[in-house]
Amino acid sequence: MKKGQPMLTLYSPEMLASQEELLLARRARDMMQNNPLASASQQGESLFQASRRRLQQWNLSDEQIDQVLETGQPIRNITLYAPAPGFVLERNVFPNQRVTAESDLYVLADLSRVWVMADMYEADLAAIRAGAPARILLPYGATTTSITARVNYVQPGLDPTTRTLKLRLEADNPGMRLRPEMYVDVEFEVQGRRRLTVPAEAILNSGERQVVFVDLGDGYLAPKEVQTAERVGDRVVVTAGLSEGQRVVASGTFLVDAESQLKSALGSMSGHQHGGAAEGGPPKAPATPTAPAPAAPAAASKPGAHPHD
């Protein structure tokens, strides 16, 4: 809807009475202009201007008020025009409908600049402040597009169920790509120290400990217990147990662990039947030979952003 576009026609006895008061105030002002008392003339002008402002409070335009003064007749059915451009989100207007001052007839929204409400986990709150930049990712379309935004308000209360906090972002909306009630992803740039990370699928979590399989070369893998911190995107921060540059199994960790345990069990059964290896014999290999598995190096990197709905 454009600014100035007619929205509805309204009949109101109160508005009709206000127009008649304007005509009476003009007649009184004209009569008091020739009064020798200056205060009487000023009072008539003040009464006329007050009546005019009352009609302006009814959202009558200056053209409509001038029409009443020129014709000397009140307008019975007043046309109300859109006060600003925007999209019609709600329309509650019907023919012969009775309305009151509390009735919401139209809801208009200017979508050229919008608010986006984002959920942020409590573990990441220390890195986000009002004024922080962000990127809004649109999931639809052939390629993922982004819109630059900025945090302008951080709500003080935490949701006890989801353990998240609401952030309000403000962003321009070129091409009206953001629509009301749409779901998007939001990315924040968090500055931090360099930390060691590995792919999340490389970590086997048994509940009591966390293990990765280190590539020793020539198809040999060795399990290594590690300590981890938070997850950063599709990677997990490792605080102990690995060094930068070590190669770890990036996928299929569960299958590698199952094969390792099976071979270990078969080796134990064979050693029990034959009396086991003699004390002081050749040391066993530190890793279980298996088929080569996809591996990725542990990398030191800065934590990235956590996209949230």
Secondary structure as GFF3:
##gff-version 3
##sequence-region A 1 309
A	DSSP	beta_strand	6	11	.	.	.	ID=ss1
A	DSSP	alpha_helix	13	32	.	.	.	ID=ss2
A	DSSP	alpha_helix	38	57	.	.	.	ID=ss3
A	DSSP	alpha_helix	62	71	.	.	.	ID=ss4
A	DSSP	beta_strand	77	81	.	.	.	ID=ss5
A	DSSP	beta_strand	87	91	.	.	.	ID=ss6
A	DSSP	beta_strand	106	109	.	.	.	ID=ss7
A	DSSP	beta_strand	113	121	.	.	.	ID=ss8
A	DSSP	three_ten_helix	122	127	.	.	.	ID=ss9
A	DSSP	beta_strand	133	138	.	.	.	ID=ss10
A	DSSP	beta_strand	145	158	.	.	.	ID=ss11
A	DSSP	beta_strand	164	172	.	.	.	ID=ss12
A	DSSP	three_ten_helix	174	176	.	.	.	ID=ss13
A	DSSP	beta_strand	185	188	.	.	.	ID=ss14
A	DSSP	beta_strand	195	199	.	.	.	ID=ss15
A	DSSP	three_ten_helix	200	202	.	.	.	ID=ss16
A	DSSP	beta_strand	204	205	.	.	.	ID=ss17
A	DSSP	beta_strand	210	217	.	.	.	ID=ss18
A	DSSP	beta_strand	220	232	.	.	.	ID=ss19
A	DSSP	beta_strand	235	240	.	.	.	ID=ss20
A	DSSP	beta_strand	247	249	.	.	.	ID=ss21
A	DSSP	alpha_helix	253	273	.	.	.	ID=ss22
A	DSSP	beta_strand	288	289	.	.	.	ID=ss23
A	DSSP	beta_strand	295	297	.	.	.	ID=ss24
A	DSSP	beta_strand	299	301	.	.	.	ID=ss25
###
